[in-house]
Amino acid sequence: MAIKFGRPIEMRDAPRRQAALASTPLDLAIRPRRNRKAEWARRLVRENVLTTDDLIWPMFVVDGHNTRAPVVSMPGVDRLSVDQAVRDAERAAKLNIPCIALFPYTEPSLRDEHGSEALNPNNLVCQSVRAIKKEFPEIGVLCDVALDPFTSHGHDGLIEDGRILNDETVAVLVKQALVQAEAGCDVIAPSDMMDGRVGAIRQALDEAGFLDVQIMSYAAKYASAFYGPFRDAIGSAKTLTGDKRTYQMDSANSDEALREVELDIAEGADMVMVKPGMPYLDVVRRVKDTFAMPTFVYQVSGEYAMIAGAAANGWIDGDHAMMESLLGFKRAGADGILTYFAPKAAEKLKAGG
């Protein structure tokens, strides 16, 4: 197709195409490039804008003091002792990042089949929440609710004869959520994909007086190959037996995602999430268009590692790829993004980049 006087012309062969171009006036009235001619012009017509308000920074916490242990499969990401997590929370506050998310590396000696450490009011997550909220009460703290960082088998729920027990797991997740809320957590984020867990957690929080604690449900969480570096970071990669396809979603499905989101909203979710991010931009768009709910997306560890790793090898411009990927989530309809790039992106945004 070509444009002549604002009307489409179908071009079937090269001679006709050349003739049409030769007869097309040089002073075309329609020139989309005019709006791209300078940075100020591009800013005026920009449809989507990324700000620090869109970022949630996931952090990994580990036992110890003054500890920063690199996650080899995630260049630039460390496991942090509680005191260092507080320092990174300070950095988040200075960068105007509104919320951080906490994930623990649990020592193997504390893992068991039932994920008992998840219910310890003095576990790493609860210690971190209390320490961060004490020094920086204005920072939002999100806590993941699932058993995989605490189980010896690496699954998100309880197992019997190789089968994940839904209702029994939900009962444990409710207790885990209450422990985190009591520590001062602002947002409970169930990532386990058990049926009915959002409603059970909401009821328990309300009955315990935590009426203002929000729930961000991992509503459409897919079984994905992109979680590998995360499992290294929390220490479940070596312990995971089998896979999680009986409870995490099939990557071939998107209608199912809408049903999952609808159920979580009906059960009391305040915000919903799609995970992973870039392979599921279509799902983000459908969720936002269908429900008009606060919709979040998780740029997961594998997505981060691909960009960071390629940048470290000089194969891509890391900063541009980072910002392009984050804008892609916004364009797809996401209200916010969980990303390990959060501090780097915030610094770039603060500098006007």
Buried (B, 14 or more C-beta within 10 A) or exposed (E): EEEEEEEEEEBEEEEEEEEBEEEBEEEEEEEEEEEEEEEEEEEEEEEEEBEBEBBBBBBBBBBBEEBEBEBEBBBBBBBBBBEBBBBBBBBBBEBEBBBBBBBBBBEEEBBEEBBBBBBBEEBBBBBBBBBBBEEBEEBBBBBBBBBBBBBBBBBBBBBEEEEBBBEBBBEBBBBBBBBBBBBBBBBBBBBBBBBEBBBBBBEBBEEBEBEEBBBBBBBBBBBBEBBBBBBBBBBBBEBBEEEBEBBBBEBEBBEBBBEBBBBBBEBBBBBBBBBBBBBBBEBBBBBBEEBEBBBBBBBBBBBBBBBBBBBEEEEBEBBEBBBEBBBBBBBBBBBBBBBBBBBBBBBBBEEEE
